[in-house]
Amino acid sequence: MKNIILTFILCLGYLCTLAKSPNALLSSQSMDGGLNPIALYGEIGDIGEIRNIEDPDFEWTQYKEKDCSAVIGKYGLMIESKKDNGIVGSTTEVSINPEVDSFTFGMMLTGKVAKDKGIGLLFDYANNKNYKCIMFTKDHFVYYTVEGGEKSIVKQGLIKTGKDGLLLPIITRKHGQTIVYLNGQEVTKLKNFKFTEPVFGVAVQGKNKVICSNFIFNILTDNNESETSTTGN
């Protein structure tokens, strides 16, 4: 617990408020004024329900090993890697048909990014050797796929993540178009993208850690309103 306090001392006050009130972020802003889901409404419609990481309808993978861990505790899901290379993450399965449904998935994250330390979203995850990831570092993003254990970078570019602390990455698909947002700003469109696995998650890159107390998952209807899903795994 001391390690958590030392690492996240600047944002624990905010995090505690958010853990008590999952909807607190709807009327709050981040340290740089950019972390507010309302800013996305004009692009993706009603984001809908903000869910607690301990929602019983969603089962997140948890483990604790010598050099990495993913454990749900007092402040939410904490993922930590002590490895210099590679990524460490946690995933959950959602109740959608990934090939046809329109949806929004996002993670409310507290952590640090640097040039060699990233935080990102996992999606279309089948197993450790087959998945997709978009990773955010201090000044750029990288979207890559892993097939049969082979990593292929599809797209990368410059971004502004703001000050260390709070991140809200969101991936949304509607009418066949997939868009990634970070802290209210569109990052990139994923063209010719097909979902086959209804599994999403969060990951850290390099020696790093992240805490997630809340996440967003909603099925989007044709009239651009979110439809609350009540079934997880």
C-alpha positions in Angstrom: 0.0 0.0 0.0 2.9 2.4 0.7 4.1 1.9 -2.9 0.7 2.8 -4.2 0.6 6.0 -2.1 4.1 7.0 -3.1 3.5 6.5 -6.8 0.1 8.1 -7.1 0.2 10.7 -4.3 -0.8 13.6 -6.7 -4.0 12.0 -7.8 -5.2 9.7 -5.0 -7.6 12.4 -3.6 -9.3 12.5 -7.0 -9.3 8.7 -7.3 -10.9 8.2 -3.9 -13.7 10.5 -4.8 -14.2 8.7 -8.1 -14.3 5.3 -6.4 -17.0 6.4 -4.1 -19.0 8.0 -6.9 -18.6 6.4 -10.3 -20.3 9.3 -12.0 -18.1 11.9 -10.4 -16.0 12.3 -13.6 -19.0 13.5 -15.6 -18.8 16.8 -13.8 -15.0 16.9 -13.2 -12.0 17.7 -15.2 -8.4 16.4 -15.1 -5.4 18.4 -14.1 -5.1 19.8 -17.6 -8.9 20.3 -18.1 -9.3 17.7 -20.8 -10.6 14.5 -19.0 -14.4 14.8 -19.3 -16.6 12.2 -21.2 -19.1 15.0 -21.9 -16.5 16.4 -24.4 -17.0 13.2 -26.5 -20.8 13.4 -26.8 -20.8 15.2 -30.1 -18.6 12.5 -31.6 -19.9 9.3 -30.3 -23.3 10.1 -28.7 -24.3 9.2 -25.2 -21.4 7.3 -23.5 -23.9 6.0 -21.0 -23.1 4.1 -17.8 -19.8 4.4 -16.1 -19.1 1.1 -14.3 -17.1 0.2 -11.2 -14.3 -2.2 -11.8 -15.9 -4.6 -9.3 -19.1 -4.8 -11.3 -20.0 -8.5 -10.8 -21.1 -8.8 -14.4 -17.5 -8.3 -15.6 -14.7 -10.7 -14.5 -11.2 -9.2 -14.8 -8.2 -11.5 -15.0 -6.2 -11.3 -11.8 -2.8 -12.8 -11.0 0.3 -12.1 -8.8 3.7 -13.2 -9.9 7.3 -12.2 -9.1 7.7 -9.7 -11.9 4.1 -8.7 -12.7 0.6 -8.6 -11.2 -3.0 -7.6 -11.8 -5.0 -7.4 -8.6 -8.3 -5.7 -7.6 -7.9 -3.9 -4.3 -9.1 -0.9 -2.3 -8.5 1.6 -5.1 -9.5 -0.6 -8.0 -7.6 -2.8 -10.5 -3.9 -2.3 -10.2 -1.6 -3.6 -12.9 2.1 -3.6 -12.3 5.1 -4.7 -14.3 8.7 -5.0 -13.1 9.9 -6.0 -16.6 12.0 -3.8 -18.8 10.3 -5.0 -22.0 6.9 -6.3 -23.1 3.4 -5.5 -21.7 1.4 -6.7 -18.7 -2.4 -6.4 -18.6 -5.8 -7.6 -17.6 -8.9 -8.3 -19.7 -12.6 -8.9 -19.4 -15.1 -10.4 -21.8 -18.2 -8.4 -22.7 -21.6 -9.5 -24.0 -21.5 -8.3 -27.7 -21.3 -9.7 -31.1 -18.0 -8.1 -32.0 -18.6 -8.5 -35.7 -21.8 -6.5 -35.9 -22.5 -4.6 -32.7 -21.7 -0.9 -32.3 -20.1 -0.1 -28.9 -18.0 2.1 -26.7 -15.3 0.8 -24.4 -13.0 3.0 -22.2 -10.9 2.9 -19.1 -10.5 5.6 -16.4 -6.8 5.3 -15.5 -4.4 6.7 -13.0 -0.8 6.2 -13.9 2.3 7.6 -15.5 3.5 7.7 -19.1 7.0 8.4 -20.4 8.9 7.8 -23.6 9.7 4.3 -22.5 6.6 3.7 -20.3 3.2 3.3 -21.8 -0.4 2.7 -20.9 -2.9 1.3 -23.4 -6.0 -0.6 -24.3 -6.2 -4.2 -25.3 -9.0 -5.3 -27.6 -10.0 -8.1 -29.9 -8.0 -10.3 -27.5 -8.0 -14.0 -28.0 -4.9 -15.0 -26.0 -1.4 -13.8 -25.3 -0.3 -14.5 -28.9 -3.3 -13.0 -30.7 -4.6 -9.5 -29.8 -4.6 -5.9 -30.7 -3.3 -3.0 -28.7 -3.1 0.8 -28.8 -0.4 2.1 -26.5 0.0 5.7 -25.3 3.4 7.1 -24.2 4.3 10.6 -23.2 4.3 12.0 -26.8 3.1 9.3 -29.2 0.7 6.4 -29.8 1.3 3.1 -31.4 -1.4 0.8 -32.7 -0.2 -2.7 -33.3 -1.5 -6.3 -33.8 -0.1 -9.5 -32.5 -0.8 -12.7 -34.5 0.8 -16.0 -33.6 3.1 -14.1 -31.3 4.4 -11.8 -34.1 4.0 -8.1 -33.5 3.2 -5.8 -36.4 2.9 -2.0 -36.0 0.0 -0.8 -38.1 -0.1 2.9 -37.2 1.7 5.4 -35.0 1.7 9.2 -34.5 2.3 12.1 -32.2 -0.1 12.9 -29.3 -0.4 15.1 -26.2 -1.2 13.1 -23.1 -1.1 16.1 -20.8 0.3 16.0 -17.3 1.0 12.7 -15.6 -1.9 11.3 -13.7 -5.3 10.8 -15.3 -6.0 9.1 -18.7 -9.3 8.3 -20.4 -8.7 6.2 -23.5 -11.8 5.2 -25.4 -12.4 3.0 -28.4 -15.8 3.2 -30.1 -17.3 1.5 -33.2 -20.4 2.7 -34.9 -21.6 1.9 -38.5 -18.4 0.0 -39.1 -16.1 2.9 -38.2 -13.7 2.4 -35.3 -12.3 5.5 -33.6 -9.8 5.9 -30.7 -10.0 8.9 -28.3 -7.7 10.0 -25.5 -8.9 12.5 -22.9 -11.6 13.9 -25.2 -9.5 14.2 -28.3 -9.7 11.9 -31.3 -6.4 10.1 -31.7 -6.9 8.0 -34.8 -9.4 6.0 -37.0 -8.7 2.3 -37.4 -9.5 1.6 -41.1 -10.4 -1.8 -42.4 -10.6 -3.1 -38.9 -12.6 -6.2 -37.9 -13.4 -7.3 -34.4 -13.7 -11.1 -33.8 -13.2 -11.4 -30.0 -15.5 -9.7 -27.4 -12.6 -9.2 -25.0 -11.1 -5.9 -23.9 -8.6 -4.8 -21.4 -5.8 -2.5 -20.2 -2.0 -2.9 -20.2 1.2 -1.2 -19.2 4.5 -1.2 -21.1 7.9 -1.5 -19.4 8.4 -1.0 -15.7 5.2 0.7 -14.9 1.9 0.5 -13.0 -1.6 1.8 -13.5 -4.9 1.8 -11.4 -8.3 1.6 -12.9 -11.4 2.1 -10.6 -14.0 2.6 -13.3 -14.5 1.7 -16.9 -17.0 2.4 -19.7 -18.8 -0.3 -21.8 -22.0 0.3 -23.6 -23.7 -1.0 -26.7 -24.7 1.9 -29.1 -28.1 1.7 -30.8 -28.8 3.0 -34.3 -30.3 6.2 -32.9 -26.9 7.0 -31.3 -28.1 6.3 -27.8 -26.3 3.9 -25.5 -28.0 0.7 -24.4 -26.9 -0.6 -21.1 -25.5 -4.2 -21.1 -26.1 -6.1 -17.9 -24.2 -9.3 -18.8 -20.5 -9.8 -18.7 -18.7 -13.1 -18.8 
